[in-house]
Amino acid sequence: MFLNINGRTTIPIMLVWGFLGLLLVKVVYPPVSNLIERIPIKIGDRIYVVLVVLMALDMLVSWTAIIRQTLRHNNIPPFTPVGEFCDSYYNDDFLRHYFPNMEHPDKKP
């Protein structure tokens, strides 16, 4: 395409994304920020804590499943009920679907 940058993007596409980012900051963000600022501090603090806990649990489950996948690829059987659960629910097909760009060092080209 015209003004191609290493096959990754083009200048016209960058300009469109730049315009959309500007539109987001100037038009969408101010009303959303006003709505958020109307939340009382006590309720906002509780929402914050709940969201942090949920994100931490999400990361813990993701990391556990990926670590178990690595152990599985190294032929190490599960030695806890958590490992057995990961093997049955977070199998390779599941993880390949949700982490399509993840590469394993044991994967041959």
All heavy atoms as an XYZ file, in Angstrom:
894
protein
N       0.838     -1.189      0.000
C       0.000      0.000      0.000
C       0.882      1.251      0.000
O       2.060      1.200      0.340
C      -0.912      0.022      1.227
C      -2.028     -1.002      1.190
S      -3.188     -0.839      2.557
C      -4.031      0.649      2.115
N       0.276      2.351     -0.308
C       0.971      3.633     -0.380
C       1.491      4.034      1.002
O       0.797      3.909      1.998
C       0.009      4.697     -0.922
C       0.607      6.064     -1.027
C       1.647      6.305     -1.914
C       0.149      7.085     -0.241
C       2.208      7.562     -2.018
C       0.700      8.352     -0.332
C       1.737      8.588     -1.222
N       2.731      4.482      1.061
C       3.399      4.904      2.299
C       3.447      3.781      3.352
O       3.247      4.000      4.535
C       2.744      6.155      2.871
C       2.775      7.388      1.969
C       1.980      8.510      2.602
C       4.181      7.839      1.683
N       3.743      2.591      2.890
C       3.845      1.409      3.730
C       5.061      1.528      4.648
O       6.130      1.934      4.223
C       3.983      0.209      2.797
C       4.110     -1.096      3.517
O       4.389     -1.160      4.690
N       3.911     -2.156      2.768
N       4.918      1.147      5.913
C       6.030      1.163      6.862
C       6.323     -0.269      7.287
O       5.652     -0.823      8.160
C       5.713      2.050      8.088
C       5.450      3.479      7.632
C       6.861      1.996      9.093
C       4.991      4.396      8.734
N       7.290     -0.888      6.637
C       7.720     -2.271      6.922
C       6.575     -3.280      6.903
O       6.580     -4.242      7.652
C       8.445     -2.344      8.268
C       9.765     -1.615      8.249
O      10.395     -1.508      7.201
N      10.176     -1.106      9.386
N       5.564     -3.073      6.125
C       4.456     -4.013      6.029
C       3.551     -4.030      7.239
O       2.655     -4.857      7.335
N       3.770     -3.138      8.201
C       2.983     -3.114      9.428
C       1.807     -2.158      9.344
O       0.722     -2.471      9.766
C       3.867     -2.729     10.624
C       5.003     -3.643     10.863
C       4.532     -4.903     11.498
N       5.674     -5.763     11.772
C       5.568     -7.012     12.074
N       4.393     -7.569     12.156
N       6.634     -7.736     12.301
N       2.047     -0.975      8.871
C       1.005      0.041      8.830
C       1.307      1.019      7.708
O       2.336      0.914      7.051
C       0.885      0.774     10.177
O      -0.275      1.604     10.157
C       2.115      1.605     10.470
N       0.400      1.925      7.491
C       0.609      2.971      6.495
C       0.298      4.310      7.152
O      -0.414      4.373      8.157
C      -0.315      2.779      5.276
O      -1.662      2.893      5.704
C      -0.092      1.435      4.615
N       0.813      5.352      6.559
C       0.582      6.678      7.128
C      -0.906      7.048      7.114
O      -1.403      7.583      8.101
C       1.470      7.723      6.426
C       2.920      7.449      6.827
C       1.060      9.136      6.810
C       3.945      8.341      6.222
N      -1.672      6.773      6.045
C      -3.107      7.083      6.115
C      -3.830      6.366      7.264
O      -4.675      6.959      7.931
C      -3.650      6.627      4.760
C      -2.473      6.689      3.847
C      -1.288      6.339      4.698
N      -3.471      5.117      7.525
C      -4.096      4.386      8.636
C      -3.701      5.018      9.970
O      -4.528      5.165     10.879
C      -3.695      2.887      8.598
C      -4.195      2.230      7.317
C      -4.207      2.157      9.833
C      -5.690      2.191      7.161
N      -2.431      5.433     10.100
C      -2.005      6.099     11.337
C      -2.774      7.396     11.545
O      -3.135      7.736     12.674
C      -0.502      6.388     11.294
C       0.344      5.155     11.466
S       2.102      5.500     11.712
C       2.525      6.351     10.208
N      -3.038      8.126     10.470
C      -3.788      9.370     10.594
C      -5.220      9.110     11.056
O      -5.760      9.852     11.881
C      -3.780     10.129      9.266
C      -2.427     10.702      8.845
C      -2.508     11.299      7.438
C      -1.949     11.737      9.841
N      -5.832      8.053     10.540
C      -7.196      7.701     10.964
C      -7.206      7.357     12.450
O      -8.059      7.835     13.204
C      -7.759      6.541     10.118
C      -9.035      5.984     10.716
C      -7.994      6.993      8.688
N      -6.255      6.521     12.899
C      -6.203      6.159     14.317
C      -5.900      7.371     15.181
O      -6.417      7.496     16.297
C      -5.176      5.048     14.557
C      -5.739      3.701     14.265
C      -5.430      2.900     13.216
C      -6.738      3.013     15.017
N      -6.165      1.742     13.274
C      -6.977      1.790     14.369
C      -7.454      3.307     16.176
C      -7.896      0.861     14.842
C      -8.371      2.377     16.642
C      -8.579      1.173     15.981
N      -5.065      8.268     14.690
C      -4.787      9.495     15.434
C      -6.034     10.350     15.590
O      -6.310     10.884     16.669
N      -6.803     10.466     14.516
C      -8.053     11.230     14.582
C      -9.037     10.576     15.550
O      -9.690     11.255     16.349
C      -8.675     11.360     13.188
C     -10.020     12.011     13.204
C     -10.149     13.375     13.411
C     -11.170     11.255     13.033
C     -11.401     13.983     13.447
C     -12.420     11.840     13.067
C     -12.526     13.211     13.268
N      -9.157      9.249     15.492
C     -10.060      8.552     16.402
C      -9.620      8.709     17.861
O     -10.456      8.866     18.758
C     -10.159      7.074     16.029
C     -10.895      6.778     14.724
C     -10.787      5.297     14.376
C     -12.337      7.217     14.793
N      -8.307      8.691     18.123
C      -7.810      8.911     19.472
C      -8.122     10.309     19.967
O      -8.533     10.514     21.112
N      -7.958     11.293     19.089
C      -8.283     12.677     19.441
C      -9.775     12.821     19.736
O     -10.169     13.473     20.698
C      -7.866     13.606     18.300
C      -8.077     15.086     18.519
C      -7.161     15.583     19.622
C      -7.819     15.848     17.232
N     -10.602     12.185     18.911
C     -12.049     12.207     19.114
C     -12.414     11.584     20.457
O     -13.252     12.115     21.200
C     -12.735     11.458     17.968
C     -14.231     11.533     17.865
C     -14.648     12.948     17.453
C     -14.730     10.532     16.838
N     -11.761     10.484     20.800
C     -12.012      9.820     22.072
C     -11.671     10.742     23.249
O     -12.453     10.868     24.197
C     -11.197      8.527     22.164
C     -11.348      7.708     23.434
C     -12.706      7.051     23.482
C     -10.255      6.674     23.527
N     -10.514     11.393     23.179
C     -10.070     12.243     24.284
C     -10.901     13.510     24.398
O     -11.228     13.953     25.499
C      -8.569     12.580     24.115
C      -8.133     13.660     25.084
C      -7.722     11.340     24.294
N     -11.278     14.101     23.282
C     -11.973     15.390     23.310
C     -13.490     15.270     23.427
O     -14.139     16.165     23.968
C     -11.634     16.204     22.051
C     -10.203     16.642     21.997
C      -9.917     17.655     23.066
C      -8.497     18.177     22.952
N      -8.181     19.140     23.977
N     -14.088     14.173     22.911
C     -15.548     14.070     22.873
C     -16.076     13.028     23.856
O     -17.027     13.297     24.595
C     -16.030     13.751     21.436
C     -17.524     13.544     21.398
C     -15.609     14.855     20.476
N     -15.498     11.848     23.886
C     -16.040     10.746     24.693
C     -15.586     10.833     26.150
O     -16.387     10.642     27.068
C     -15.645      9.389     24.079
C     -16.109      8.238     24.946
C     -16.204      9.270     22.674
N     -14.308     11.124     26.365
C     -13.763     11.099     27.724
C     -14.406     12.098     28.684
O     -14.705     11.721     29.824
C     -12.248     11.295     27.691
C     -11.651     11.379     29.063
C     -11.543     10.248     29.858
C     -11.233     12.596     29.589
C     -11.017     10.318     31.131
C     -10.704     12.681     30.867
C     -10.598     11.535     31.627
O     -10.091     11.617     32.887
N     -14.621     13.365     28.315
C     -15.170     14.313     29.305
C     -16.505     13.896     29.929
O     -16.638     13.925     31.158
C     -15.285     15.624     28.522
C     -14.217     15.524     27.490
C     -14.200     14.070     27.097
N     -17.523     13.461     29.150
C     -18.762     13.042     29.829
C     -18.587     11.784     30.685
O     -19.185     11.669     31.762
C     -19.759     12.788     28.701
C     -19.088     13.082     27.432
C     -17.688     13.491     27.706
N     -17.751     10.853     30.224
C     -17.515      9.638     31.019
C     -16.800     10.002     32.317
O     -17.130      9.493     33.391
C     -16.705      8.604     30.200
C     -16.263      7.437     31.070
C     -17.521      8.106     29.025
N     -15.843     10.913     32.234
C     -15.135     11.363     33.436
C     -16.095     12.035     34.414
O     -16.002     11.812     35.628
C     -14.018     12.324     33.050
O     -13.355     12.797     34.190
N     -17.014     12.841     33.916
C     -17.998     13.481     34.793
C     -18.878     12.459     35.497
O     -19.207     12.622     36.670
C     -18.858     14.474     34.003
C     -18.087     15.724     33.634
O     -17.130     16.089     34.305
N     -18.499     16.368     32.560
N     -19.273     11.415     34.774
C     -20.080     10.356     35.402
C     -19.297      9.649     36.503
O     -19.830      9.359     37.584
C     -20.529      9.340     34.351
C     -21.638      9.786     33.403
C     -21.874      8.733     32.333
C     -22.915     10.036     34.183
N     -18.032      9.362     36.234
C     -17.209      8.674     37.228
C     -17.016      9.548     38.455
O     -17.038      9.062     39.591
C     -15.859      8.262     36.605
C     -16.091      7.152     35.578
C     -14.882      7.797     37.670
C     -14.876      6.796     34.764
N     -16.831     10.848     38.249
C     -16.605     11.753     39.379
C     -17.847     11.924     40.253
O     -17.741     12.374     41.395
C     -16.122     13.105     38.871
C     -14.695     13.049     38.339
C     -14.234     14.357     37.736
O     -14.958     15.368     37.865
O     -13.154     14.363     37.139
N     -19.012     11.570     39.757
C     -20.244     11.650     40.552
C     -20.393     10.496     41.537
O     -21.259     10.540     42.407
C     -21.461     11.678     39.634
C     -21.580     12.958     38.864
C     -22.824     12.949     38.026
N     -22.872     14.133     37.190
C     -23.760     14.340     36.256
N     -24.697     13.437     36.031
N     -23.739     15.430     35.538
N     -19.582      9.454     41.383
C     -19.649      8.310     42.297
C     -19.093      8.757     43.646
O     -17.984      9.284     43.720
C     -18.839      7.116     41.742
C     -19.421      6.652     40.416
C     -18.804      5.978     42.757
C     -18.594      5.598     39.710
N     -19.845      8.539     44.735
C     -19.328      8.905     46.062
C     -18.021      8.178     46.381
O     -17.810      7.035     45.950
C     -20.439      8.468     47.017
C     -21.665      8.400     46.168
C     -21.205      8.028     44.791
N     -17.160      8.825     47.153
C     -15.831      8.286     47.430
C     -15.896      6.924     48.114
O     -15.154      6.010     47.756
C     -15.003      9.287     48.269
C     -14.668     10.499     47.401
C     -13.727      8.646     48.803
C     -13.932     11.599     48.116
N     -16.786      6.751     49.085
C     -16.864      5.464     49.795
C     -17.247      4.331     48.847
O     -16.686      3.236     48.901
C     -17.865      5.552     50.948
C     -17.354      6.334     52.128
C     -18.341      6.294     53.272
C     -17.788      7.063     54.456
N     -18.666      7.002     55.621
N     -18.207      4.586     47.978
C     -18.619      3.562     47.011
C     -17.513      3.329     45.989
O     -17.215      2.195     45.621
C     -19.934      3.975     46.318
C     -21.067      3.994     47.340
C     -20.261      3.034     45.170
C     -22.365      4.545     46.806
N     -16.874      4.412     45.543
C     -15.772      4.288     44.585
C     -14.621      3.474     45.138
O     -14.020      2.674     44.423
N     -14.310      3.673     46.416
C     -13.237      2.899     47.046
C     -13.581      1.414     47.075
O     -12.724      0.561     46.844
C     -12.963      3.404     48.457
C     -12.226      4.734     48.474
O     -11.701      5.136     47.411
O     -12.195      5.380     49.550
N     -14.827      1.097     47.369
C     -15.239     -0.316     47.407
C     -15.204     -0.928     46.004
O     -14.762     -2.070     45.836
C     -16.628     -0.442     48.012
C     -16.610     -0.137     49.495
C     -17.965     -0.315     50.118
N     -17.880      0.027     51.541
C     -18.838      0.599     52.209
N     -19.980      0.890     51.619
N     -18.680      0.873     53.481
N     -15.684     -0.186     45.022
C     -15.634     -0.670     43.637
C     -14.189     -0.914     43.216
O     -13.866     -1.926     42.590
C     -16.337      0.319     42.687
C     -17.836      0.339     42.957
C     -16.057     -0.020     41.232
C     -18.578      1.433     42.205
N     -13.309      0.006     43.599
C     -11.887     -0.111     43.280
C     -11.305     -1.398     43.860
O     -10.608     -2.148     43.164
C     -11.150      1.117     43.813
C      -9.666      0.996     43.842
C      -8.922      1.069     42.669
C      -8.987      0.804     45.038
C      -7.547      0.968     42.695
C      -7.620      0.697     45.081
C      -6.900      0.775     43.903
O      -5.543      0.660     43.937
N     -11.594     -1.665     45.129
C     -11.050     -2.859     45.778
C     -11.586     -4.122     45.095
O     -10.826     -5.062     44.829
C     -11.380     -2.858     47.290
C     -11.072     -4.196     47.926
C     -10.622     -1.740     47.986
N     -12.872     -4.148     44.795
C     -13.465     -5.321     44.130
C     -12.805     -5.546     42.769
O     -12.450     -6.680     42.413
C     -14.993     -5.161     43.992
C     -15.576     -6.201     43.060
C     -15.661     -5.227     45.362
N     -12.616     -4.474     42.002
C     -12.003     -4.615     40.679
C     -10.550     -5.077     40.767
O     -10.108     -5.908     39.965
C     -12.095     -3.298     39.907
C     -13.500     -2.898     39.466
C     -13.480     -1.525     38.801
C     -14.090     -3.929     38.534
N      -9.811     -4.579     41.749
C      -8.418     -5.014     41.926
C      -8.364     -6.497     42.290
O      -7.547     -7.248     41.750
C      -7.698     -4.151     42.987
C      -6.378     -4.781     43.410
C      -7.455     -2.753     42.459
N      -9.243     -6.943     43.178
C      -9.270     -8.354     43.572
C      -9.631     -9.230     42.373
O      -9.002    -10.272     42.134
C     -10.243     -8.577     44.754
C     -10.509    -10.057     44.981
C      -9.701     -7.924     46.011
N     -10.632     -8.816     41.598
C     -11.019     -9.595     40.420
C      -9.884     -9.671     39.394
O      -9.639    -10.735     38.809
C     -12.274     -9.010     39.778
C     -13.568     -9.192     40.569
C     -14.718     -8.470     39.877
C     -13.888    -10.663     40.744
N      -9.187     -8.574     39.169
C      -8.068     -8.583     38.229
C      -6.937     -9.477     38.740
O      -6.314    -10.212     37.961
C      -7.545     -7.163     37.991
C      -8.447     -6.308     37.143
S      -8.740     -6.989     35.504
C      -7.105     -6.977     34.830
N      -6.665     -9.421     40.038
C      -5.618    -10.271     40.612
C      -5.980    -11.752     40.464
O      -5.122    -12.574     40.113
C      -5.390     -9.910     42.076
N      -7.237    -12.096     40.708
C      -7.678    -13.489     40.530
C      -7.582    -13.921     39.074
O      -7.157    -15.050     38.785
C      -9.106    -13.657     41.047
C      -9.275    -13.613     42.556
C     -10.761    -13.635     42.928
C      -8.544    -14.762     43.222
N      -7.942    -13.038     38.169
C      -7.851    -13.342     36.741
C      -6.403    -13.617     36.335
O      -6.118    -14.583     35.630
C      -8.432    -12.192     35.925
C      -8.375    -12.467     34.439
O      -8.908    -13.510     34.009
O      -7.782    -11.639     33.712
N      -5.489    -12.774     36.809
C      -4.070    -12.983     36.493
C      -3.555    -14.276     37.115
O      -2.796    -15.021     36.474
C      -3.234    -11.792     36.968
C      -3.461    -10.544     36.148
S      -2.348     -9.181     36.512
C      -2.605     -8.920     38.242
N      -3.966    -14.567     38.339
C      -3.528    -15.790     39.005
C      -3.984    -17.035     38.244
O      -3.197    -17.963     38.026
C      -4.055    -15.822     40.443
C      -3.711    -17.063     41.253
C      -2.218    -17.120     41.521
C      -4.488    -17.073     42.554
N      -5.236    -17.053     37.812
C      -5.748    -18.199     37.063
C      -5.024    -18.328     35.720
O      -4.627    -19.435     35.320
C      -7.275    -18.078     36.867
C      -7.789    -19.113     35.878
C      -7.994    -18.225     38.199
N      -4.815    -17.202     35.034
C      -4.120    -17.245     33.740
C      -2.695    -17.751     33.904
O      -2.241    -18.624     33.147
C      -4.107    -15.864     33.092
O      -5.405    -15.444     32.791
N      -1.967    -17.210     34.873
C      -0.593    -17.648     35.091
C      -0.535    -19.121     35.487
O       0.342    -19.853     35.029
C       0.081    -16.803     36.157
C       0.364    -15.396     35.739
C       0.496    -14.918     34.470
C       0.543    -14.284     36.598
N       0.744    -13.570     34.496
C       0.777    -13.146     35.787
C       0.535    -14.118     37.968
C       1.008    -11.889     36.307
C       0.761    -12.853     38.489
C       1.000    -11.753     37.666
N      -1.446    -19.557     36.321
C      -1.470    -20.955     36.742
C      -1.692    -21.872     35.546
O      -1.016    -22.894     35.395
C      -2.565    -21.181     37.802
O      -2.329    -20.310     38.905
C      -2.593    -22.613     38.274
N      -2.629    -21.508     34.677
C      -2.915    -22.332     33.505
C      -1.715    -22.376     32.563
O      -1.386    -23.437     32.016
C      -4.143    -21.789     32.777
N      -1.039    -21.250     32.383
C       0.115    -21.215     31.470
C       1.297    -21.979     32.064
O       1.992    -22.713     31.350
C       0.480    -19.754     31.148
C      -0.627    -19.144     30.281
C       1.818    -19.669     30.426
C      -0.519    -17.657     30.103
N       1.518    -21.844     33.365
C       2.595    -22.604     34.006
C       2.315    -24.094     33.910
O       3.203    -24.898     33.616
C       2.784    -22.154     35.470
C       3.387    -20.749     35.501
C       3.649    -23.140     36.247
C       3.360    -20.096     36.861
N       1.049    -24.476     34.131
C       0.693    -25.898     34.041
C       0.865    -26.410     32.613
O       1.281    -27.541     32.407
C      -0.743    -26.103     34.532
C      -1.189    -27.522     34.552
C      -0.301    -28.416     35.419
N      -0.321    -29.746     34.861
C       0.723    -30.534     34.752
N       1.884    -30.164     35.214
N       0.622    -31.712     34.213
N       0.581    -25.565     31.629
C       0.775    -25.976     30.236
C       2.260    -26.239     29.964
O       2.606    -27.213     29.295
C       0.249    -24.911     29.282
C       0.371    -25.311     27.829
C      -0.054    -24.215     26.892
O       0.184    -23.046     27.150
N      -0.678    -24.591     25.784
N       3.119    -25.391     30.492
C       4.562    -25.597     30.320
C       4.998    -26.892     30.976
O       5.769    -27.666     30.389
C       5.339    -24.406     30.916
O       4.913    -23.211     30.272
C       6.833    -24.576     30.730
N       4.509    -27.154     32.182
C       4.835    -28.417     32.849
C       4.316    -29.608     32.057
O       4.987    -30.635     31.934
C       4.262    -28.423     34.263
C       4.869    -27.425     35.247
C       4.079    -27.412     36.549
C       6.328    -27.730     35.491
N       3.122    -29.469     31.508
C       2.523    -30.541     30.706
C       3.375    -30.820     29.471
O       3.597    -31.969     29.103
C       1.100    -30.125     30.329
C       0.251    -31.200     29.788
C      -1.223    -30.841     29.692
N      -1.497    -29.544     29.081
C      -2.068    -28.513     29.703
N      -2.412    -28.615     30.972
N      -2.294    -27.381     29.081
N       3.896    -29.760     28.828
C       4.742    -29.930     27.641
C       6.075    -30.588     27.997
O       6.715    -31.190     27.146
C       4.993    -28.585     26.976
C       3.817    -28.109     26.193
N       3.921    -27.208     25.175
C       2.501    -28.399     26.271
C       2.736    -26.969     24.666
N       1.856    -27.680     25.327
N       6.497    -30.455     29.263
C       7.724    -31.103     29.726
C       7.449    -32.463     30.356
O       8.300    -32.999     31.071
C       8.458    -30.195     30.723
C       9.016    -28.965     30.051
O       9.448    -29.016     28.895
N       9.013    -27.847     30.742
N       6.253    -33.000     30.116
C       5.844    -34.327     30.592
C       5.900    -34.460     32.111
O       6.234    -35.516     32.638
C       6.681    -35.424     29.934
C       6.466    -35.446     28.442
O       5.347    -35.274     27.965
N       7.544    -35.632     27.691
N       5.572    -33.398     32.826
C       5.497    -33.443     34.288
C       4.032    -33.577     34.679
O       3.224    -32.697     34.378
C       6.121    -32.172     34.912
C       7.594    -32.081     34.518
C       5.942    -32.177     36.421
C       8.261    -30.789     34.928
N       3.665    -34.688     35.317
C       2.254    -34.893     35.666
C       1.810    -33.928     36.762
O       2.631    -33.435     37.548
C       2.220    -36.343     36.157
C       3.598    -36.625     36.596
C       4.520    -35.785     35.757
N       0.506    -33.674     36.843
C       0.007    -32.789     37.905
C       0.188    -33.457     39.267
O      -0.019    -34.651     39.421
C      -1.469    -32.606     37.570
C      -1.821    -33.768     36.727
C      -0.578    -34.157     35.991
N       0.606    -32.670     40.256
C       0.798    -33.235     41.594
C      -0.110    -32.586     42.617
O       0.023    -32.837     43.812
C       2.268    -33.154     42.033
C       2.913    -31.821     41.782
C       2.842    -30.802     42.705
C       3.591    -31.606     40.601
C       3.444    -29.592     42.465
C       4.200    -30.381     40.349
C       4.124    -29.374     41.284
N      -1.058    -31.763     42.162
C      -2.065    -31.170     43.050
C      -3.416    -31.211     42.340
O      -3.481    -31.356     41.120
C      -1.733    -29.698     43.387
O      -1.808    -28.926     42.194
C      -0.365    -29.561     44.013
N      -4.493    -31.047     43.092
C      -5.808    -30.964     42.449
C      -5.917    -29.756     41.504
O      -6.630    -29.805     40.510
C      -6.776    -30.828     43.627
C      -6.062    -31.421     44.797
C      -4.616    -31.144     44.552
N      -5.188    -28.686     41.805
C      -5.207    -27.515     40.919
C      -4.606    -27.883     39.568
O      -5.127    -27.507     38.514
C      -4.445    -26.328     41.564
C      -4.317    -25.183     40.589
C      -5.130    -25.887     42.837
N      -3.511    -28.625     39.571
C      -2.896    -29.075     38.324
C      -3.823    -29.980     37.530
O      -3.910    -29.873     36.309
N      -4.522    -30.869     38.214
C      -5.479    -31.747     37.536
C      -6.622    -30.941     36.930
O      -7.064    -31.213     35.812
C      -6.018    -32.786     38.516
C      -4.970    -33.779     38.964
C      -5.469    -34.701     40.060
O      -6.669    -34.638     40.406
O      -4.645    -35.485     40.578
N      -7.092    -29.934     37.671
C      -8.146    -29.068     37.157
C      -7.665    -28.310     35.916
O      -8.376    -28.221     34.916
C      -8.608    -28.078     38.230
C      -9.607    -27.077     37.744
C     -10.940    -27.437     37.573
C      -9.218    -25.783     37.428
C     -11.867    -26.513     37.111
C     -10.130    -24.852     36.971
C     -11.463    -25.222     36.809
N      -6.450    -27.774     35.988
C      -5.898    -27.052     34.834
C      -5.758    -27.969     33.622
O      -6.032    -27.556     32.497
C      -4.544    -26.438     35.182
S      -4.655    -24.975     36.221
N      -5.315    -29.196     33.853
C      -5.173    -30.128     32.739
C      -6.511    -30.463     32.102
O      -6.605    -30.632     30.888
C      -4.496    -31.417     33.199
C      -2.995    -31.271     33.313
O      -2.469    -30.195     32.936
O      -2.348    -32.226     33.781
N      -7.561    -30.559     32.909
C      -8.859    -30.936     32.348
C      -9.592    -29.747     31.732
O     -10.232    -29.889     30.694
C      -9.735    -31.599     33.408
O     -10.021    -30.675     34.438
N      -9.502    -28.572     32.349
C     -10.273    -27.436     31.854
C      -9.460    -26.522     30.953
O      -9.930    -26.092     29.909
C     -10.853    -26.640     33.030
C     -11.841    -25.597     32.591
C     -13.118    -25.962     32.176
C     -11.498    -24.260     32.547
C     -14.032    -25.010     31.749
C     -12.399    -23.301     32.120
C     -13.664    -23.681     31.725
O     -14.550    -22.743     31.297
N      -8.237    -26.198     31.348
C      -7.381    -25.293     30.564
C      -6.394    -26.111     29.739
O      -5.183    -25.987     29.880
C      -6.641    -24.318     31.486
C      -7.553    -23.416     32.261
C      -7.693    -23.547     33.636
C      -8.289    -22.434     31.624
C      -8.533    -22.722     34.356
C      -9.141    -21.605     32.335
C      -9.253    -21.760     33.691
O     -10.092    -20.936     34.392
N      -6.920    -26.950     28.858
C      -6.060    -27.775     28.026
C      -5.413    -26.929     26.916
O      -5.663    -25.733     26.796
C      -6.846    -28.957     27.454
C      -8.057    -28.494     26.677
O      -8.054    -27.431     26.061
N      -9.108    -29.288     26.712
N      -4.583    -27.559     26.110
C      -3.844    -26.829     25.074
C      -4.759    -26.149     24.065
O      -4.488    -25.026     23.629
C      -2.878    -27.761     24.355
C      -1.705    -28.164     25.237
O      -1.485    -27.492     26.262
O      -1.015    -29.135     24.902
N      -5.841    -26.801     23.682
C      -6.765    -26.194     22.717
C      -7.418    -24.943     23.287
O      -7.553    -23.929     22.593
C      -7.846    -27.196     22.299
C      -7.273    -28.345     21.495
O      -6.248    -28.134     20.815
O      -7.858    -29.441     21.539
N      -7.817    -24.999     24.544
C      -8.432    -23.845     25.207
C      -7.457    -22.679     25.245
O      -7.800    -21.547     24.894
C      -8.861    -24.246     26.628
C      -9.541    -23.155     27.400
C     -10.919    -23.036     27.373
C      -8.806    -22.255     28.158
C     -11.559    -22.035     28.093
C      -9.430    -21.252     28.877
C     -10.813    -21.137     28.840
N      -6.229    -22.939     25.690
C      -5.233    -21.875     25.800
C      -4.828    -21.339     24.429
O      -4.591    -20.145     24.270
C      -4.016    -22.369     26.575
C      -4.280    -22.672     28.041
C      -3.056    -23.296     28.692
C      -4.702    -21.427     28.793
N      -4.756    -22.193     23.436
C      -4.427    -21.747     22.074
C      -5.511    -20.808     21.552
O      -5.226    -19.843     20.849
C      -4.275    -22.949     21.152
C      -3.621    -22.634     19.821
C      -3.384    -23.886     18.970
N      -2.587    -24.892     19.662
C      -3.048    -26.075     20.077
N      -4.293    -26.420     19.856
N      -2.271    -26.927     20.702
N      -6.759    -21.073     21.929
C      -7.865    -20.215     21.488
C      -7.804    -18.845     22.155
O      -8.009    -17.827     21.506
C      -9.201    -20.887     21.800
C     -10.392    -20.053     21.481
N     -10.815    -19.830     20.191
C     -11.238    -19.364     22.276
C     -11.867    -19.032     20.215
N     -12.147    -18.734     21.473
N      -7.531    -18.790     23.463
C      -7.557    -17.525     24.195
C      -6.218    -16.788     24.206
O      -6.175    -15.600     24.520
C      -8.040    -17.746     25.631
C      -9.526    -17.987     25.657
C     -10.033    -19.268     25.752
C     -10.417    -16.933     25.538
C     -11.400    -19.497     25.747
C     -11.774    -17.150     25.533
C     -12.256    -18.431     25.636
O     -13.617    -18.649     25.623
N      -5.122    -17.483     23.887
C      -3.805    -16.857     23.780
C      -3.196    -17.238     22.435
O      -2.195    -17.961     22.372
C      -2.889    -17.319     24.922
C      -3.385    -16.980     26.291
C      -3.983    -17.942     27.088
C      -3.260    -15.696     26.794
C      -4.437    -17.635     28.359
C      -3.709    -15.379     28.067
C      -4.307    -16.342     28.846
N      -3.783    -16.763     21.324
C      -3.346    -17.233     20.002
C      -1.916    -16.828     19.644
O      -1.287    -17.508     18.821
C      -4.347    -16.594     19.046
C      -4.876    -15.406     19.770
C      -4.852    -15.777     21.222
N      -1.381    -15.781     20.226
C      -0.030    -15.332     19.876
C       1.043    -15.874     20.810
O       2.213    -15.563     20.639
C       0.029    -13.797     19.880
C      -0.850    -13.210     18.814
O      -1.002    -13.777     17.745
N      -1.448    -12.075     19.099
N       0.648    -16.679     21.780
C       1.617    -17.222     22.726
C       2.442    -18.305     22.038
O       1.908    -19.190     21.377
C       0.898    -17.810     23.940
C       1.834    -18.280     25.015
S       0.992    -18.745     26.541
C      -0.030    -20.088     26.020
N       3.757    -18.215     22.191
C       4.665    -19.208     21.613
C       5.376    -19.945     22.726
O       5.664    -19.373     23.778
C       5.683    -18.523     20.703
C       5.054    -17.870     19.489
C       6.094    -17.232     18.595
O       7.306    -17.493     18.802
O       5.703    -16.477     17.717
N       5.691    -21.195     22.473
C       6.396    -22.017     23.455
C       7.808    -22.263     22.971
O       8.032    -22.521     21.801
C       5.682    -23.358     23.658
C       4.313    -23.196     24.252
N       4.145    -22.962     25.589
C       3.096    -23.210     23.708
C       2.853    -22.853     25.831
N       2.186    -22.988     24.701
N       8.776    -22.226     23.879
C      10.159    -22.458     23.457
C      10.393    -23.876     22.954
O      11.301    -24.093     22.182
C      10.978    -22.189     24.728
C      10.017    -22.208     25.854
C       8.671    -21.915     25.286
N       9.543    -24.842     23.372
C       9.723    -26.204     22.906
C       9.117    -26.455     21.539
O       9.264    -27.516     20.965
C       9.133    -27.192     23.921
C       7.634    -26.985     24.114
O       7.142    -25.921     23.768
O       6.995    -27.912     24.646
N       8.467    -25.446     20.975
C       7.812    -25.576     19.678
C       8.859    -25.495     18.569
O       9.641    -24.567     18.504
C       6.787    -24.459     19.522
C       5.857    -24.630     18.382
C       4.831    -23.515     18.432
C       3.782    -23.701     17.376
N       2.793    -22.639     17.426
N       8.879    -26.497     17.704
C       9.836    -26.542     16.591
C       9.282    -25.756     15.405
O       8.105    -25.880     15.080
C      10.086    -27.978     16.177
C      10.561    -28.875     17.314
C      11.954    -28.548     17.741
C      12.465    -29.548     18.726
N      12.598    -29.061     20.069
N      10.116    -24.943     14.722
C       9.628    -24.176     13.552
C       9.314    -25.045     12.367
O       9.677    -26.135     12.223
C      10.779    -23.226     13.237
C      11.965    -23.714     13.969
C      11.500    -24.659     15.026
